[in-house]
Amino acid sequence: MSSRIKNFSHRAYPDRFVYSIFVGAAFICIGILPPCSPLLHPGGSFLLFLIVFFCGISFGLAGGLSAAILAVYLMLLGNNIALPDLPRLPPEQQQSLSFLFFIYFMGGSMAGYHAETDRRVKRHLDKLTQIDKLTGCYTFPFIMNLLERETSRSRRYKLNLTVALVDIDFFKKINNSYGHLVGNDLLKHFAKTLRHCLRHTDSAGRYNGEEFLLVLPESTPDQALIALERLQEHLQRIRMRSPRTRTFLQLPLSFSAGVACFPHNGDELSALLSTADIALAKAKKGGRNRIVVERRRWLRVRPPQALRMVLVDFKARQMVESVEIVDISQEGMRVLLQRPVPHDTVLCRIYFEKNKEAVEVESRIVRRSSDESGRPLVGIQFINPPAALRQKIIQMPTDSPIN
């Protein structure tokens, strides 16, 4: 589990340094205030009680009791009473001071106890929302929030960030054959082994059912590959035994994984996850029990049939509509055209939806060829593609990556 996560939980106390500064400043104020100050007079006892109560709420039980001791000292100082002189005071004054001391200590301790109890409850609730009870990994909302923070940090400091989507092979078949309780035992065992194979700075979260999302800060795809191969070796050596079956069946475990790296495979969170998901689909399609690392910078995909594109050649003063968009990425596409385009610099008008406004991007034809029927097949590179175009390509429905 990531050591950075500990910083996100509530703390029962502030840092000792901050607390020491607070107490020291209070004692300095005692030395500065004159003895005739209303704060040090019995008439200021209510104000002292408020300060004690505030310290208990802010600093917990230790802070409330320390503030109560400080309030007693202030009260005695304001009345010019030394501790040895307390037994010689008149009975009425002794009762009055004893009642005030009791109020201070009770107020500070009760406020501090309430604050600590409240913080413990908040920490427990945070843990419930952060940790998946079955697997012990992070929940989906928390791991996504963590990935978003790590992506922002990697972008700010120009660091590598690797993500991996891991899916247990044939998990539904195990559920159907042995039941969901055995499947839960398998999930627990797999998640425990997975966490054991990661670094303390890495994080694992339950992404969807038997699918897990790994976040590996400041790591390359090769480093992620080492961790996943280590997980494969552990699973091959150890077979899971479920006590829920009469014969204690030893179930073999294997997984498929897709790995993507920031910023090489995408500089946005959605692009990174989409690339890892496509790599995972390749691993499953290739026979499972394998790891696919996506090393291409811009992943090309087959677009839906509704996608349409028109090339505008301003120099030739003509518009050429595409016959078919073969594939598309965030940096360009390959297109079959109705007729040749004479010039290389063109304007692309891409229609993602019917009867919707097109997204325009200045482009350059970088490759010219033809298909079997002789139609022009051109490779187009986008020039400074806008963020809106990149986002639409990332969100475009497709399940057919180009090999």
N, C-alpha and C positions, 0 to 999 in steps of 0.2 A: 504494500500500500504506500501511497505517496506520503512523504513526510510533510509536504506542504499543506496537506489537508488539516493537520492538527491546528494550524493557525486560523482556520475558519470557524472553529467551535467557540462557544462562549467560555470565558474564564471566570473562575470563582473569585479571584482577587486580581487587582491590578499588579503591575510590576512592583517588586519590592523597592526599586529605586524611586518610583513615583510616590509611593506611600511614605518613604523616608523624607522626601522633600516636603510633603504635606505636614507631617508632624514637626519637622524642623522649623517650617515657616510659622506654625502655630506658637511654638515656644519663643520665637523671635518677637512675635506680636505681643506676647505676655510681657517681655522685657521693655517694649516700647510704650505700651499703654500706661497712662498715669493711674495711680491707685484710686483716684476719685472717678474714674470712668464709669458710666452707667452700666457697661458690660460686666464690670467686676462687682457691682452692687447687687444685693439680693433682688432688686427690682428687675435686673436683667437675666434672671434665672430661666424665664421662658425662652428667651433668645438662645441661651446656652443649650436648653433642651432640644431646640430645633436643629442646632448645629450637631449635637450628638446623634439625633435621629438621622440626619442627612449622611453623616459619616457611616452609620450602620448600613443604610441602604446602599451607599456607594462602595464601601470597602469591606462589607461582610461583618462577621461576628468579631473578628480581631479588631477591625476598624471601629466598631461601635463601642467595645469595651475600652479601647485606648482613648477614644474621644470622651468617654464618661470619666476616666481618670483625670484627663486634662481639664474637664469642666469642674470637677471637685477641687482641683488645684487652683483654678481661677477663682472659684467662689471663696476659698479660704484666703487667697491673696487679697481679694477685694475687701474682705472684712478684717484684714490684718490679724488673722488667727493662725497660729502655728499648731502643728499636730499635737505637741505635748500639752497645749492649752485647752484641748477639746474637753477633757473631763472636768475642767474647772469652770466651764461656761454655765450660765443659768439653764435650768431644765427646759424652759420654753424655747430658748435658742438652740439647745441640743436637739430637741424634737424637730424643730423646723429644718435644721441642717441635715438631720438624718433622713427626713422625708425627701428633701431635695436630692440627697445622694442616692437614695433608693430609686427615685424617679429616673435619674440619669442612667444608672446601671441597667434598670429594667428596660428603659427606652432604647438604649444602645444595643443591648443583647437581643431584644425582640426584633428590632429592625434588622440587625445583622443576620439573625437566624432566618427571618423571612426572606431576605435577599439571597442567602446561600441556597435555601430550599428552592426558590424560584429559578436560580441559575442551574441547579441540578436537574430540575424538571425540563428546562429548556435544552440542556445538553442531551438529556435522554430522548426528547422529541426530535432533536436534530439527528441523533444517531438512527432513530427509526426511519427518518426520511432519507438518510444518506446510505444506509446499509440494507441490502436485500437480505431478508431474514433467512431465506432458504440457502443461498449460496455463500453469503458473507462478503460478496462483492458489492460495489456501489450500485445504487439504483440508477435507472435510465436518466431521470432528470438531473441527478447530481453529476453523473459522468459526462453528460452533455455540457453542463455548466462548467465543469472542470476543463473539458476540451476547449471550450470557447475561451476561457482565461489563458490556457496554455498557448492557443493559437495567437492571441493578442500579444502575449509575452514574447513568443518566438518572432513575431513580425516586428516588434519594437526593438528587440536586441539582435535581430538577424541570426536566429538560432535554428537548428534543425528540429523537427518534430515529426515523429513517426506514429502512425495509427495502424492498428490491425483489427480486422473483423474475424473472429474465430467461431466456427460452427461445428458442433459435435456431429459426427457422421452417423446417419441412420438412427437418430434419436427417436423419431416417431415409431420406427419399427420396434425398438426396444420397449417403448411405452405400450404398443399394441400387444406385444408378445408376453411381457411380464407384469404389466400394470404401471400406473402412474407413480405409485409409492416406490417401486424399484427405480423408476426413472428419476425420482427426486434424490434417491441415494446416489445415483450416478452423477447427477448435477453437483451435489455436495462434494463428492470425491474429485470430480474434474476441476471444480473451482478452487478447491484447496491445493491441488497440485499446480494449477495455473499460477496462483499467487506465490507459491513457493519458488517458481522458476523466474519470477520477475525481480528486478532491482527494487530497492526501497523507494526510489524516486518514481517508479512506474506505477500506473494505476490500472485496475481492471474493473469493468462495470458490466452488468447484465443488460444487453442491448435489446434482445427480443427472444423470449423463450429459452432455447438452448444456444443462443448466439451471444457472444461476449465481445465487448469493445475494449481494446487495449490502447492506452495512451502512454507513449514513451517519450518524455521530454529530452531534448538535447541528445538525440540518438539518430543514427542513420538506418536505412532499411536493412543493411547488412547486420547491424547490431540487433535489430528486431528479429532477423532471421535466425541468429544464434540462440536467442531466448526461446523462439518457437521450436527450433530443432531440439533444444534441451527438454522442452515439454514433451515432444514426441518420444524421446528416449525414456523419460520417466514413465510415460504411459505404457510403453512397450515392456518395461521391466515389471511394472506393477499392474495386476489385474484387480479390478474392483470386485469385492465380494459383498453381496447384499444379504443381510440377515432376514429379509422379508420372504425369501424363497426357502422351501424346505431343504433343498440340497445345497444351499449356499453357492449358487451359481457364480462362477468367475466370468464376468463380462468383459470382453476386450473393448478398449476405448481408442478411438482415433478421431482426428478432427481435420477440417479443411480451413485454410486461412488466406485472407487477402491483405496485402500490405501496401500502404501508400505513404508518401513523405511530403511534408510541407517544407519549403514552398515549391518543390520540384513538380509534384503532381497536381498542384492547385494552391492558390493563395487565399482561398476562402474555405470556410468550414464545410459548406455543402459540397463543394467540388472535391475536397479531400475524402469525405465519407463516400461520395458517389464513386470515386476511383477505387477505393478499398472494396466497396461492394461489388463492383465489376470484376475486380481481381478475385474476390471470393467466388463469384459465379464461374469464373474460368477454372478455379481449383475443383469445384464440384463437377463441372462438365468434363474435366480431364480425368475423372475416375476417383475423386476424393482422396483423403489421407495424403494431402499434399499442400504445400505453401506456395502461393504465387505472389511474387514481388513485382509491382508495376513500376518499371523503370523508364517508360516513355514519358516525356515531359507533358505532352498534350494528348489525351486519350481521344481517339476518333470513335464515333458511334454512328450507327445507322439511324437516321432520323425517321420520324413517323411520316406516313404518306401525305399527310395534310400540309407538310412544310413545302413552301414554294419560294422561288427566288427569281428575281429579274436583274439582269446586268444592264447597266446604262453606260454606253460608250459615248462620252461627250464629244470627243474629237471626230468620231465617225457619225455622230448625231443619229444613233440608233439604239434601240432597246431589244435585248435578246432574252427570251424567257427560257428557263431551264426545262429540260425534258425530265430529268431525274437528278436528285441530290444523292450521290453515292454514299458519302459519309461527311461528317462535320465535327469540328472540334472548336475549342475556344480561340484558336489562332487561324483557322481557315477551313476549307472544304474542297471536295472533289465533286465536279458537276458535269453532267451530260447536257449539252446545249443543242438547240434547234439548228443553229448555223454558227459558223466561226465568228469570233470577235477579233477585229484587226489589231487593236491596241492593247497594251498590257495594263495600263492604269484605268480602272473602271470603278463605278459605284454599284455596290450590291444593295438591293432592296429585298429584305428577307421577310416573308409573311409567315409568321408562326401559327396564326389562326385565320380562318376564313372570315372575310369581311372586317378584318381588323387592320389597324394602321401598321405599315411596315417599319422595320428597324433598318436604318440606313448606315452603311459603313464603307468608307473608302477602302479599296482593295487593289491587289496587284496579282496578275496572272503570272505564276512562276513555273508552270509546267503545261505543255500542250501535247496531246496525243489523241487517239481516236479508239472507239470500241470496235467490236467485230463487224458491226453494220456500217462503219465509217462515220458515225456521228462524232462531233468534237467532244473530247473529254479533257477538261482543264482543271488544273490545281490552282486554287485561289488562296492567297494569303491576306488576312485582314490587316489593315494599317491602323494602329491605335484603336482597337475595338472598344466601344463604350462598355461601361459596367452593366448597362441594361441588357446588352447582347450576351455578355458572358453569363449573366444570371439566367436568362431564358434558355441558353444551351445547357446549363447545369441542371435546370429543372425540367428539361424536355423529357417526356416519357419515352424510355427505350430500354430494351433488355438485350440488345445485340451489339456488344463491343466488337470492334474490328481487330483481328489478330495481326 
